[in-house]
Amino acid sequence: MDYRGKRLVHTPEGVRDIYGKEYANKQNIQRLFGDKLHSFGYQDIQTPTFEFFDVFSLEIGTTPSKELYKFFDKEGNTLVLRPDFTPSIARCAAKYFMDETIPLRFSYAGNNFINTGNLQGKLKETTQMGAELIGDASPEADAEIIAMLVEALLNAGLKDFQVSVGQIDYFKGLCAQAELDKETELELREFISIRNDFGAQKLLESKRLSEESITALLSVNGLFGSYDILDKALEYAGNPRSISAVERLKRVYELLKIYGVEKYISFDLAMVSKYHYYTGVIFSAYTYQAGSAIAKGGRYDNLLEKFGKPSPATGFVVIIDDLVTALTRQKLCPELENKNILLVYEGDIANAIKEAKTYRDKGYRATLMKLEKDRHSYEKFAGENNFSRVIFI
């Protein structure tokens, strides 16, 4: 094989092949996670892998243009591979459910694509799964989505994790109170998101703000932890928008206690997202040995209006690859029911086919092979390729 031939058997940077037991584990975890979404009444929806560029434009508030995989169709339209499910679901809901006034519940699964050079061990193509609740602006909807995420993670096998809950309106209220312009707000948002107190302070001091405004804006980085921080947050919330945001979180927490998931909940009022379409309660799920959040979500009440259907909405996405990695490292992958068997026959093919059919009718996945090597070779092959056993017939 020449050099070019050797190169072609490898994958590009940021993608990988998955097979055998690893892939079986991934499918099983995805099934278990999805089962819980379905138990809440969420129905599957499928949107295209690529969409018009405008569905993910800067105005929508999603992934930066430089991180999109862009290409052209034969009519000259700019298309992109899907970087984020939520705008696709919003577009779909606006198209097919324009006049529906009863809340819609969707679940989905598929692959997303981010064209970034800053991988830090992450993939450019990931499998994601999630849910969207469209048409319900209530705290009850926020609580349902968060509780469902907790229950789905538990159902997939995860045990030790936290869902950190924030409220983007708290931060936006403080910014409006301080009369920050949009550019300064976005710059401050970057500093807050990386917990850079020094950078945030220097920025605010350069804007000649009052000491009270600077103190309130800088306080958000210290507002994380248990339910008690919500009362502390009210001390800095000198405006109706921020106060309402905290009261909303308190109501959501009371509902989460009814669901019985409060031990998995913490709060973080410095939480901001790179997706600018979020408008209210936002959250991220963390577990150890995962590196970053394995799930993210929140309320996006203005997004559907961009597609012509004014409607409140909330939802979340879990990165299945990261969930699988965490479960594997924590040795918590759910036990697989392996019904793959290798039937190796030496004599009559007719008898072997009948034997294989008998096993298949019982629910086994029977692979039929003729004995052409020593028995150890087939046992070794079975062990390396996710067969539960070898039967010589």
BALOBA-1460 file (C-alpha; in Angstrom, 3 decimals):
// residues 393
<rec num="1" residu="m" x="0.000" y="0.000" z="0.000"/>
<rec num="2" residu="d" x="1.420" y="3.429" z="-0.943"/>
<rec num="3" residu="y" x="1.531" y="6.449" z="1.368"/>
<rec num="4" residu="r" x="-1.782" y="7.803" z="0.065"/>
<rec num="5" residu="g" x="-3.463" y="4.469" z="0.642"/>
<rec num="6" residu="k" x="-2.225" y="4.387" z="4.245"/>
<rec num="7" residu="r" x="-3.530" y="7.916" z="4.797"/>
<rec num="8" residu="l" x="-7.004" y="7.029" z="3.549"/>
<rec num="9" residu="v" x="-7.580" y="4.367" z="6.204"/>
<rec num="10" residu="h" x="-7.355" y="7.042" z="8.922"/>
<rec num="11" residu="t" x="-10.059" y="9.555" z="9.894"/>
<rec num="12" residu="p" x="-9.698" y="13.361" z="9.835"/>
<rec num="13" residu="e" x="-8.905" y="15.188" z="13.066"/>
<rec num="14" residu="g" x="-11.896" y="15.419" z="15.393"/>
<rec num="15" residu="v" x="-13.823" y="12.324" z="14.254"/>
<rec num="16" residu="r" x="-13.426" y="8.643" z="15.044"/>
<rec num="17" residu="d" x="-14.696" y="5.139" z="14.310"/>
<rec num="18" residu="i" x="-16.715" y="3.290" z="16.958"/>
<rec num="19" residu="y" x="-17.419" y="-0.440" z="16.772"/>
<rec num="20" residu="g" x="-17.814" y="-3.644" z="18.754"/>
<rec num="21" residu="k" x="-18.580" y="-3.491" z="22.456"/>
<rec num="22" residu="e" x="-17.873" y="0.244" z="22.650"/>
<rec num="23" residu="y" x="-20.576" y="0.957" z="20.085"/>
<rec num="24" residu="a" x="-22.945" y="-1.514" z="21.741"/>
<rec num="25" residu="n" x="-22.435" y="0.363" z="25.037"/>
<rec num="26" residu="k" x="-23.145" y="3.685" z="23.343"/>
<rec num="27" residu="q" x="-26.360" y="2.393" z="21.768"/>
<rec num="28" residu="n" x="-27.498" y="0.886" z="25.067"/>
<rec num="29" residu="i" x="-26.858" y="4.107" z="27.033"/>
<rec num="30" residu="q" x="-28.634" y="6.131" z="24.366"/>
<rec num="31" residu="r" x="-31.618" y="3.760" z="24.530"/>
<rec num="32" residu="l" x="-31.826" y="3.960" z="28.333"/>
<rec num="33" residu="f" x="-31.594" y="7.758" z="28.280"/>
<rec num="34" residu="g" x="-34.269" y="7.973" z="25.583"/>
<rec num="35" residu="d" x="-36.601" y="5.584" z="27.401"/>
<rec num="36" residu="k" x="-36.931" y="8.100" z="30.235"/>
<rec num="37" residu="l" x="-37.741" y="10.967" z="27.839"/>
<rec num="38" residu="h" x="-40.441" y="8.843" z="26.243"/>
<rec num="39" residu="s" x="-41.844" y="7.996" z="29.679"/>
<rec num="40" residu="f" x="-42.517" y="11.730" z="30.168"/>
<rec num="41" residu="g" x="-44.532" y="11.779" z="26.940"/>
<rec num="42" residu="y" x="-41.897" y="13.296" z="24.641"/>
<rec num="43" residu="q" x="-42.241" y="12.138" z="21.045"/>
<rec num="44" residu="d" x="-39.339" y="11.667" z="18.635"/>
<rec num="45" residu="i" x="-38.703" y="14.159" z="15.874"/>
<rec num="46" residu="q" x="-36.047" y="14.109" z="13.145"/>
<rec num="47" residu="t" x="-34.674" y="17.181" z="11.392"/>
<rec num="48" residu="p" x="-32.178" y="17.331" z="8.483"/>
<rec num="49" residu="t" x="-28.444" y="16.964" z="9.030"/>
<rec num="50" residu="f" x="-27.913" y="20.161" z="7.042"/>
<rec num="51" residu="e" x="-29.975" y="23.345" z="6.889"/>
<rec num="52" residu="f" x="-29.873" y="26.806" z="5.327"/>
<rec num="53" residu="f" x="-27.116" y="28.951" z="6.823"/>
<rec num="54" residu="d" x="-29.643" y="31.479" z="8.188"/>
<rec num="55" residu="v" x="-31.098" y="28.890" z="10.588"/>
<rec num="56" residu="f" x="-27.829" y="29.140" z="12.561"/>
<rec num="57" residu="s" x="-26.927" y="32.767" z="11.827"/>
<rec num="58" residu="l" x="-25.512" y="35.262" z="14.308"/>
<rec num="59" residu="e" x="-28.943" y="36.893" z="14.563"/>
<rec num="60" residu="i" x="-30.402" y="33.591" z="15.799"/>
<rec num="61" residu="g" x="-27.680" y="33.526" z="18.449"/>
<rec num="62" residu="t" x="-26.129" y="30.132" z="17.857"/>
<rec num="63" residu="t" x="-22.666" y="28.877" z="16.793"/>
<rec num="64" residu="p" x="-20.145" y="31.416" z="15.362"/>
<rec num="65" residu="s" x="-19.914" y="31.314" z="11.562"/>
<rec num="66" residu="k" x="-16.239" y="30.309" z="11.608"/>
<rec num="67" residu="e" x="-17.144" y="27.132" z="13.525"/>
<rec num="68" residu="l" x="-19.740" y="25.965" z="10.982"/>
<rec num="69" residu="y" x="-19.175" y="23.426" z="8.216"/>
<rec num="70" residu="k" x="-20.443" y="25.448" z="5.231"/>
<rec num="71" residu="f" x="-21.037" y="24.379" z="1.633"/>
<rec num="72" residu="f" x="-23.229" y="25.293" z="-1.373"/>
<rec num="73" residu="d" x="-26.038" y="23.497" z="-3.171"/>
<rec num="74" residu="k" x="-26.432" y="23.634" z="-6.953"/>
<rec num="75" residu="e" x="-28.697" y="26.701" z="-6.675"/>
<rec num="76" residu="g" x="-25.957" y="28.602" z="-4.851"/>
<rec num="77" residu="n" x="-27.611" y="28.552" z="-1.416"/>
<rec num="78" residu="t" x="-25.253" y="28.450" z="1.563"/>
<rec num="79" residu="l" x="-25.904" y="25.345" z="3.663"/>
<rec num="80" residu="v" x="-24.389" y="24.195" z="6.952"/>
<rec num="81" residu="l" x="-24.068" y="20.889" z="8.755"/>
<rec num="82" residu="r" x="-26.162" y="21.059" z="11.930"/>
<rec num="83" residu="p" x="-24.082" y="22.424" z="14.857"/>
<rec num="84" residu="d" x="-26.992" y="22.645" z="17.311"/>
<rec num="85" residu="f" x="-30.388" y="20.943" z="17.412"/>
<rec num="86" residu="t" x="-32.480" y="23.644" z="19.073"/>
<rec num="87" residu="p" x="-32.755" y="26.101" z="16.127"/>
<rec num="88" residu="s" x="-33.661" y="23.167" z="13.846"/>
<rec num="89" residu="i" x="-36.446" y="22.062" z="16.202"/>
<rec num="90" residu="a" x="-37.650" y="25.674" z="16.485"/>
<rec num="91" residu="r" x="-37.762" y="26.008" z="12.690"/>
<rec num="92" residu="c" x="-39.611" y="22.705" z="12.372"/>
<rec num="93" residu="a" x="-42.167" y="23.625" z="15.060"/>
<rec num="94" residu="a" x="-42.795" y="27.003" z="13.414"/>
<rec num="95" residu="k" x="-43.362" y="25.327" z="10.041"/>
<rec num="96" residu="y" x="-45.634" y="22.451" z="11.042"/>
<rec num="97" residu="f" x="-47.269" y="23.692" z="14.264"/>
<rec num="98" residu="m" x="-47.736" y="27.395" z="13.509"/>
<rec num="99" residu="d" x="-51.287" y="27.568" z="14.884"/>
<rec num="100" residu="e" x="-50.928" y="25.013" z="17.717"/>
<rec num="101" residu="t" x="-51.584" y="26.494" z="21.153"/>
<rec num="102" residu="i" x="-51.254" y="23.327" z="23.254"/>
<rec num="103" residu="p" x="-47.648" y="22.663" z="24.457"/>
<rec num="104" residu="l" x="-45.521" y="20.397" z="22.263"/>
<rec num="105" residu="r" x="-43.018" y="17.868" z="23.617"/>
<rec num="106" residu="f" x="-40.257" y="16.641" z="21.303"/>
<rec num="107" residu="s" x="-37.260" y="14.358" z="21.829"/>
<rec num="108" residu="y" x="-34.473" y="13.796" z="19.340"/>
<rec num="109" residu="a" x="-31.162" y="12.081" z="18.661"/>
<rec num="110" residu="g" x="-28.547" y="12.605" z="15.981"/>
<rec num="111" residu="n" x="-25.078" y="13.845" z="15.139"/>
<rec num="112" residu="n" x="-23.901" y="17.469" z="15.311"/>
<rec num="113" residu="f" x="-20.846" y="19.066" z="13.713"/>
<rec num="114" residu="i" x="-18.613" y="21.860" z="15.053"/>
<rec num="115" residu="n" x="-15.644" y="22.970" z="12.931"/>
<rec num="116" residu="t" x="-13.291" y="24.186" z="15.622"/>
<rec num="117" residu="g" x="-9.528" y="23.877" z="15.873"/>
<rec num="118" residu="n" x="-9.592" y="24.201" z="19.679"/>
<rec num="119" residu="l" x="-10.531" y="20.575" z="20.322"/>
<rec num="120" residu="q" x="-8.953" y="19.982" z="23.764"/>
<rec num="121" residu="g" x="-9.799" y="16.294" z="23.459"/>
<rec num="122" residu="k" x="-13.314" y="16.947" z="22.127"/>
<rec num="123" residu="l" x="-14.766" y="15.659" z="18.872"/>
<rec num="124" residu="k" x="-15.946" y="17.706" z="15.909"/>
<rec num="125" residu="e" x="-18.773" y="15.232" z="15.340"/>
<rec num="126" residu="t" x="-20.792" y="14.184" z="18.369"/>
<rec num="127" residu="t" x="-23.984" y="12.251" z="18.997"/>
<rec num="128" residu="q" x="-26.502" y="14.326" z="20.910"/>
<rec num="129" residu="m" x="-29.848" y="13.572" z="22.445"/>
<rec num="130" residu="g" x="-32.329" y="15.932" z="24.000"/>
<rec num="131" residu="a" x="-35.812" y="17.267" z="24.525"/>
<rec num="132" residu="e" x="-37.743" y="20.466" z="23.846"/>
<rec num="133" residu="l" x="-40.939" y="21.672" z="25.538"/>
<rec num="134" residu="i" x="-42.542" y="24.310" z="23.321"/>
<rec num="135" residu="g" x="-45.495" y="26.538" z="24.216"/>
<rec num="136" residu="d" x="-45.222" y="26.577" z="28.027"/>
<rec num="137" residu="a" x="-43.756" y="29.620" z="29.791"/>
<rec num="138" residu="s" x="-44.354" y="28.376" z="33.340"/>
<rec num="139" residu="p" x="-41.895" y="27.454" z="36.112"/>
<rec num="140" residu="e" x="-43.551" y="24.023" z="35.982"/>
<rec num="141" residu="a" x="-42.124" y="23.564" z="32.477"/>
<rec num="142" residu="d" x="-38.617" y="24.544" z="33.663"/>
<rec num="143" residu="a" x="-38.876" y="22.048" z="36.529"/>
<rec num="144" residu="e" x="-40.155" y="19.258" z="34.278"/>
<rec num="145" residu="i" x="-37.245" y="19.633" z="31.880"/>
<rec num="146" residu="i" x="-34.625" y="19.689" z="34.652"/>
<rec num="147" residu="a" x="-36.203" y="16.788" z="36.563"/>
<rec num="148" residu="m" x="-36.463" y="14.756" z="33.370"/>
<rec num="149" residu="l" x="-32.761" y="15.325" z="32.673"/>
<rec num="150" residu="v" x="-31.860" y="14.113" z="36.174"/>
<rec num="151" residu="e" x="-34.046" y="11.018" z="35.836"/>
<rec num="152" residu="a" x="-32.699" y="10.244" z="32.353"/>
<rec num="153" residu="l" x="-29.079" y="10.454" z="33.564"/>
<rec num="154" residu="l" x="-29.924" y="8.142" z="36.455"/>
<rec num="155" residu="n" x="-31.669" y="5.739" z="34.086"/>
<rec num="156" residu="a" x="-28.555" y="5.669" z="31.886"/>
<rec num="157" residu="g" x="-26.496" y="4.541" z="34.891"/>
<rec num="158" residu="l" x="-24.923" y="7.769" z="36.173"/>
<rec num="159" residu="k" x="-24.920" y="8.160" z="39.955"/>
<rec num="160" residu="d" x="-22.663" y="11.009" z="41.065"/>
<rec num="161" residu="f" x="-23.510" y="14.252" z="39.244"/>
<rec num="162" residu="q" x="-24.876" y="17.756" z="39.747"/>
<rec num="163" residu="v" x="-27.152" y="19.933" z="37.637"/>
<rec num="164" residu="s" x="-26.060" y="23.531" z="38.130"/>
<rec num="165" residu="v" x="-28.959" y="25.944" z="37.567"/>
<rec num="166" residu="g" x="-28.676" y="29.633" z="36.697"/>
<rec num="167" residu="q" x="-30.894" y="32.440" z="35.448"/>
<rec num="168" residu="i" x="-29.634" y="34.585" z="32.569"/>
<rec num="169" residu="d" x="-32.231" y="37.258" z="33.398"/>
<rec num="170" residu="y" x="-30.508" y="37.883" z="36.742"/>
<rec num="171" residu="f" x="-27.301" y="38.936" z="34.972"/>
<rec num="172" residu="k" x="-29.174" y="40.866" z="32.258"/>
<rec num="173" residu="g" x="-31.141" y="42.739" z="34.911"/>
<rec num="174" residu="l" x="-27.930" y="43.850" z="36.617"/>
<rec num="175" residu="c" x="-26.510" y="44.961" z="33.253"/>
<rec num="176" residu="a" x="-29.635" y="47.013" z="32.494"/>
<rec num="177" residu="q" x="-29.555" y="48.494" z="35.989"/>
<rec num="178" residu="a" x="-25.976" y="49.639" z="35.390"/>
<rec num="179" residu="e" x="-27.003" y="50.945" z="31.915"/>
<rec num="180" residu="l" x="-24.325" y="48.910" z="30.129"/>
<rec num="181" residu="d" x="-24.294" y="49.129" z="26.340"/>
<rec num="182" residu="k" x="-24.644" y="45.886" z="24.353"/>
<rec num="183" residu="e" x="-20.953" y="45.679" z="23.459"/>
<rec num="184" residu="t" x="-19.836" y="46.062" z="27.075"/>
<rec num="185" residu="e" x="-22.416" y="43.522" z="28.224"/>
<rec num="186" residu="l" x="-21.094" y="40.930" z="25.752"/>
<rec num="187" residu="e" x="-17.495" y="41.643" z="26.788"/>
<rec num="188" residu="l" x="-18.401" y="41.340" z="30.465"/>
<rec num="189" residu="r" x="-20.240" y="38.124" z="29.672"/>
<rec num="190" residu="e" x="-16.998" y="36.636" z="28.318"/>
<rec num="191" residu="f" x="-15.090" y="37.533" z="31.490"/>
<rec num="192" residu="i" x="-17.876" y="36.171" z="33.699"/>
<rec num="193" residu="s" x="-18.061" y="32.894" z="31.755"/>
<rec num="194" residu="i" x="-14.354" y="32.153" z="32.410"/>
<rec num="195" residu="r" x="-14.473" y="33.457" z="36.017"/>
<rec num="196" residu="n" x="-12.000" y="36.256" z="35.240"/>
<rec num="197" residu="d" x="-12.766" y="38.659" z="38.102"/>
<rec num="198" residu="f" x="-9.733" y="40.852" z="37.360"/>
<rec num="199" residu="g" x="-10.670" y="41.360" z="33.711"/>
<rec num="200" residu="a" x="-14.300" y="42.030" z="34.631"/>
<rec num="201" residu="q" x="-13.325" y="44.595" z="37.248"/>
<rec num="202" residu="k" x="-10.955" y="46.445" z="34.906"/>
<rec num="203" residu="l" x="-13.622" y="46.558" z="32.204"/>
<rec num="204" residu="l" x="-16.280" y="47.949" z="34.554"/>
<rec num="205" residu="e" x="-13.938" y="50.509" z="36.103"/>
<rec num="206" residu="s" x="-13.095" y="51.799" z="32.625"/>
<rec num="207" residu="k" x="-16.794" y="52.542" z="32.080"/>
<rec num="208" residu="r" x="-16.967" y="54.928" z="35.040"/>
<rec num="209" residu="l" x="-19.822" y="53.074" z="36.702"/>
<rec num="210" residu="s" x="-20.969" y="53.656" z="40.259"/>
<rec num="211" residu="e" x="-19.325" y="51.606" z="42.997"/>
<rec num="212" residu="e" x="-22.703" y="50.026" z="43.734"/>
<rec num="213" residu="s" x="-23.165" y="48.865" z="40.118"/>
<rec num="214" residu="i" x="-19.639" y="47.444" z="39.921"/>
<rec num="215" residu="t" x="-20.108" y="45.553" z="43.203"/>
<rec num="216" residu="a" x="-23.419" y="44.086" z="42.048"/>
<rec num="217" residu="l" x="-22.051" y="42.967" z="38.664"/>
<rec num="218" residu="l" x="-18.904" y="41.452" z="40.167"/>
<rec num="219" residu="s" x="-20.940" y="39.660" z="42.832"/>
<rec num="220" residu="v" x="-22.323" y="37.103" z="40.358"/>
<rec num="221" residu="n" x="-19.059" y="35.117" z="40.288"/>
<rec num="222" residu="g" x="-19.506" y="34.369" z="43.982"/>
<rec num="223" residu="l" x="-23.141" y="33.363" z="43.703"/>
<rec num="224" residu="f" x="-22.887" y="29.622" z="43.344"/>
<rec num="225" residu="g" x="-23.646" y="26.676" z="45.591"/>
<rec num="226" residu="s" x="-26.717" y="25.569" z="47.540"/>
<rec num="227" residu="y" x="-30.213" y="27.062" z="47.697"/>
<rec num="228" residu="d" x="-29.002" y="29.630" z="50.283"/>
<rec num="229" residu="i" x="-27.193" y="31.693" z="47.650"/>
<rec num="230" residu="l" x="-30.556" y="32.761" z="46.201"/>
<rec num="231" residu="d" x="-31.269" y="34.901" z="49.269"/>
<rec num="232" residu="k" x="-27.798" y="36.389" z="49.006"/>
<rec num="233" residu="a" x="-28.453" y="37.184" z="45.338"/>
<rec num="234" residu="l" x="-31.492" y="39.241" z="46.311"/>
<rec num="235" residu="e" x="-29.212" y="41.579" z="48.272"/>
<rec num="236" residu="y" x="-27.607" y="42.720" z="44.995"/>
<rec num="237" residu="a" x="-30.767" y="42.608" z="42.876"/>
<rec num="238" residu="g" x="-31.855" y="46.238" z="42.865"/>
<rec num="239" residu="n" x="-34.160" y="45.861" z="39.888"/>
<rec num="240" residu="p" x="-37.431" y="44.009" z="39.160"/>
<rec num="241" residu="r" x="-35.918" y="41.800" z="36.416"/>
<rec num="242" residu="s" x="-33.204" y="40.342" z="38.646"/>
<rec num="243" residu="i" x="-35.574" y="39.953" z="41.594"/>
<rec num="244" residu="s" x="-38.081" y="38.121" z="39.390"/>
<rec num="245" residu="a" x="-35.284" y="35.855" z="38.123"/>
<rec num="246" residu="v" x="-34.382" y="34.790" z="41.670"/>
<rec num="247" residu="e" x="-38.022" y="34.261" z="42.635"/>
<rec num="248" residu="r" x="-38.409" y="32.066" z="39.548"/>
<rec num="249" residu="l" x="-35.474" y="29.908" z="40.646"/>
<rec num="250" residu="k" x="-37.003" y="29.524" z="44.096"/>
<rec num="251" residu="r" x="-40.282" y="28.337" z="42.592"/>
<rec num="252" residu="v" x="-38.490" y="25.889" z="40.280"/>
<rec num="253" residu="y" x="-36.557" y="24.475" z="43.232"/>
<rec num="254" residu="e" x="-39.776" y="23.894" z="45.202"/>
<rec num="255" residu="l" x="-41.116" y="21.913" z="42.232"/>
<rec num="256" residu="l" x="-37.877" y="19.937" z="41.903"/>
<rec num="257" residu="k" x="-38.283" y="18.902" z="45.541"/>
<rec num="258" residu="i" x="-41.687" y="17.470" z="44.644"/>
<rec num="259" residu="y" x="-40.007" y="15.479" z="41.850"/>
<rec num="260" residu="g" x="-37.529" y="14.249" z="44.480"/>
<rec num="261" residu="v" x="-34.388" y="15.299" z="42.589"/>
<rec num="262" residu="e" x="-33.253" y="18.244" z="44.734"/>
<rec num="263" residu="k" x="-30.077" y="16.504" z="45.911"/>
<rec num="264" residu="y" x="-28.753" y="16.727" z="42.345"/>
<rec num="265" residu="i" x="-29.396" y="20.492" z="42.102"/>
<rec num="266" residu="s" x="-27.080" y="23.419" z="42.814"/>
<rec num="267" residu="f" x="-27.160" y="27.059" z="41.679"/>
<rec num="268" residu="d" x="-24.801" y="29.323" z="39.751"/>
<rec num="269" residu="l" x="-25.898" y="32.856" z="38.894"/>
<rec num="270" residu="a" x="-22.691" y="33.494" z="36.935"/>
<rec num="271" residu="m" x="-23.767" y="30.897" z="34.381"/>
<rec num="272" residu="v" x="-23.950" y="32.357" z="30.878"/>
<rec num="273" residu="s" x="-24.064" y="30.475" z="27.584"/>
<rec num="274" residu="k" x="-22.330" y="30.970" z="24.241"/>
<rec num="275" residu="y" x="-25.803" y="30.483" z="22.746"/>
<rec num="276" residu="h" x="-27.347" y="33.940" z="22.996"/>
<rec num="277" residu="y" x="-30.895" y="32.723" z="22.422"/>
<rec num="278" residu="y" x="-31.291" y="31.698" z="26.088"/>
<rec num="279" residu="t" x="-33.619" y="34.027" z="27.993"/>
<rec num="280" residu="g" x="-34.293" y="32.662" z="31.486"/>
<rec num="281" residu="v" x="-33.501" y="29.561" z="33.547"/>
<rec num="282" residu="i" x="-30.393" y="27.815" z="32.196"/>
<rec num="283" residu="f" x="-28.522" y="24.775" z="33.494"/>
<rec num="284" residu="s" x="-25.591" y="22.421" z="32.947"/>
<rec num="285" residu="a" x="-24.970" y="18.880" z="34.222"/>
<rec num="286" residu="y" x="-21.521" y="17.889" z="35.507"/>
<rec num="287" residu="t" x="-19.939" y="14.661" z="36.658"/>
<rec num="288" residu="y" x="-16.367" y="13.709" z="37.470"/>
<rec num="289" residu="q" x="-13.942" y="12.386" z="34.826"/>
<rec num="290" residu="a" x="-15.897" y="14.120" z="32.064"/>
<rec num="291" residu="g" x="-13.849" y="17.300" z="31.613"/>
<rec num="292" residu="s" x="-16.806" y="19.603" z="30.885"/>
<rec num="293" residu="a" x="-20.599" y="19.675" z="31.071"/>
<rec num="294" residu="i" x="-22.206" y="16.508" z="29.720"/>
<rec num="295" residu="a" x="-25.584" y="18.228" z="29.265"/>
<rec num="296" residu="k" x="-26.787" y="21.807" z="28.846"/>
<rec num="297" residu="g" x="-30.129" y="23.485" z="28.480"/>
<rec num="298" residu="g" x="-32.430" y="26.320" z="29.333"/>
<rec num="299" residu="r" x="-35.290" y="28.586" z="28.356"/>
<rec num="300" residu="y" x="-35.328" y="30.294" z="24.945"/>
<rec num="301" residu="d" x="-38.580" y="32.259" z="24.762"/>
<rec num="302" residu="n" x="-37.659" y="34.434" z="21.759"/>
<rec num="303" residu="l" x="-36.137" y="31.874" z="19.370"/>
<rec num="304" residu="l" x="-39.296" y="30.560" z="17.687"/>
<rec num="305" residu="e" x="-40.345" y="34.110" z="16.881"/>
<rec num="306" residu="k" x="-37.317" y="34.308" z="14.554"/>
<rec num="307" residu="f" x="-39.068" y="31.634" z="12.462"/>
<rec num="308" residu="g" x="-42.495" y="33.301" z="12.594"/>
<rec num="309" residu="k" x="-44.107" y="31.571" z="15.603"/>
<rec num="310" residu="p" x="-43.967" y="33.589" z="18.837"/>
<rec num="311" residu="s" x="-43.834" y="30.930" z="21.543"/>
<rec num="312" residu="p" x="-42.012" y="30.271" z="24.830"/>
<rec num="313" residu="a" x="-39.832" y="27.167" z="24.987"/>
<rec num="314" residu="t" x="-37.294" y="25.290" z="27.086"/>
<rec num="315" residu="g" x="-35.163" y="22.202" z="26.574"/>
<rec num="316" residu="f" x="-31.804" y="20.470" z="26.965"/>
<rec num="317" residu="v" x="-29.223" y="18.438" z="25.089"/>
<rec num="318" residu="v" x="-26.910" y="15.701" z="26.389"/>
<rec num="319" residu="i" x="-23.675" y="14.834" z="24.581"/>
<rec num="320" residu="i" x="-23.983" y="11.055" z="24.432"/>
<rec num="321" residu="d" x="-20.266" y="10.570" z="23.685"/>
<rec num="322" residu="d" x="-19.313" y="12.470" z="26.866"/>
<rec num="323" residu="l" x="-21.897" y="10.565" z="28.905"/>
<rec num="324" residu="v" x="-20.493" y="7.252" z="27.622"/>
<rec num="325" residu="t" x="-16.951" y="8.394" z="28.450"/>
<rec num="326" residu="a" x="-17.951" y="9.359" z="31.988"/>
<rec num="327" residu="l" x="-19.813" y="6.099" z="32.606"/>
<rec num="328" residu="t" x="-16.897" y="4.076" z="31.210"/>
<rec num="329" residu="r" x="-14.303" y="5.852" z="33.342"/>
<rec num="330" residu="q" x="-16.498" y="5.515" z="36.418"/>
<rec num="331" residu="k" x="-17.057" y="1.820" z="35.615"/>
<rec num="332" residu="l" x="-20.817" y="2.369" z="35.611"/>
<rec num="333" residu="c" x="-21.775" y="1.283" z="32.108"/>
<rec num="334" residu="p" x="-25.064" y="-0.653" z="32.335"/>
<rec num="335" residu="e" x="-24.686" y="-4.390" z="31.836"/>
<rec num="336" residu="l" x="-25.176" y="-5.381" z="28.219"/>
<rec num="337" residu="e" x="-27.449" y="-8.242" z="27.273"/>
<rec num="338" residu="n" x="-25.163" y="-9.827" z="24.708"/>
<rec num="339" residu="k" x="-27.116" y="-12.207" z="22.480"/>
<rec num="340" residu="n" x="-24.450" y="-12.361" z="19.756"/>
<rec num="341" residu="i" x="-23.320" y="-15.949" z="19.193"/>
<rec num="342" residu="l" x="-20.888" y="-17.404" z="16.672"/>
<rec num="343" residu="l" x="-21.939" y="-20.739" z="15.155"/>
<rec num="344" residu="v" x="-19.051" y="-22.583" z="13.532"/>
<rec num="345" residu="y" x="-20.009" y="-25.632" z="11.506"/>
<rec num="346" residu="e" x="-17.845" y="-28.393" z="10.085"/>
<rec num="347" residu="g" x="-20.241" y="-30.728" z="8.304"/>
<rec num="348" residu="d" x="-23.516" y="-30.336" z="6.450"/>
<rec num="349" residu="i" x="-24.453" y="-26.717" z="5.553"/>
<rec num="350" residu="a" x="-28.186" y="-27.560" z="5.481"/>
<rec num="351" residu="n" x="-28.072" y="-28.702" z="9.094"/>
<rec num="352" residu="a" x="-26.044" y="-25.625" z="10.071"/>
<rec num="353" residu="i" x="-28.590" y="-23.256" z="8.488"/>
<rec num="354" residu="k" x="-31.426" y="-24.970" z="10.380"/>
<rec num="355" residu="e" x="-29.463" y="-24.721" z="13.633"/>
<rec num="356" residu="a" x="-28.803" y="-21.016" z="13.063"/>
<rec num="357" residu="k" x="-32.504" y="-20.405" z="12.344"/>
<rec num="358" residu="t" x="-33.462" y="-22.128" z="15.596"/>
<rec num="359" residu="y" x="-31.207" y="-19.761" z="17.563"/>
<rec num="360" residu="r" x="-32.471" y="-16.710" z="15.642"/>
<rec num="361" residu="d" x="-36.077" y="-17.653" z="16.322"/>
<rec num="362" residu="k" x="-35.207" y="-17.633" z="20.041"/>
<rec num="363" residu="g" x="-33.949" y="-14.069" z="19.784"/>
<rec num="364" residu="y" x="-30.225" y="-14.696" z="19.376"/>
<rec num="365" residu="r" x="-28.086" y="-12.946" z="16.759"/>
<rec num="366" residu="a" x="-26.449" y="-15.958" z="15.201"/>
<rec num="367" residu="t" x="-23.476" y="-15.593" z="12.858"/>
<rec num="368" residu="l" x="-22.762" y="-18.704" z="10.800"/>
<rec num="369" residu="m" x="-19.187" y="-19.588" z="9.763"/>
<rec num="370" residu="k" x="-17.587" y="-22.655" z="8.232"/>
<rec num="371" residu="l" x="-14.716" y="-24.227" z="10.198"/>
<rec num="372" residu="e" x="-11.568" y="-23.475" z="8.194"/>
<rec num="373" residu="k" x="-9.078" y="-22.653" z="10.978"/>
<rec num="374" residu="d" x="-8.286" y="-24.084" z="14.403"/>
<rec num="375" residu="r" x="-10.936" y="-23.624" z="17.082"/>
<rec num="376" residu="h" x="-8.807" y="-21.179" z="19.084"/>
<rec num="377" residu="s" x="-8.853" y="-18.710" z="16.175"/>
<rec num="378" residu="y" x="-12.655" y="-18.534" z="16.285"/>
<rec num="379" residu="e" x="-12.702" y="-18.186" z="20.067"/>
<rec num="380" residu="k" x="-10.177" y="-15.343" z="19.828"/>
<rec num="381" residu="f" x="-12.231" y="-13.678" z="17.056"/>
<rec num="382" residu="a" x="-15.405" y="-13.948" z="19.148"/>
<rec num="383" residu="g" x="-13.728" y="-12.410" z="22.187"/>
<rec num="384" residu="e" x="-12.494" y="-9.434" z="20.172"/>
<rec num="385" residu="n" x="-15.754" y="-8.790" z="18.301"/>
<rec num="386" residu="n" x="-18.484" y="-8.698" z="20.931"/>
<rec num="387" residu="f" x="-19.750" y="-12.296" z="20.738"/>
<rec num="388" residu="s" x="-20.969" y="-13.814" z="23.984"/>
<rec num="389" residu="r" x="-19.884" y="-17.327" z="23.012"/>
<rec num="390" residu="v" x="-18.835" y="-19.702" z="20.240"/>
<rec num="391" residu="i" x="-20.801" y="-22.854" z="19.475"/>
<rec num="392" residu="f" x="-19.194" y="-25.542" z="17.310"/>
<rec num="393" residu="i" x="-21.768" y="-27.619" z="15.454"/>
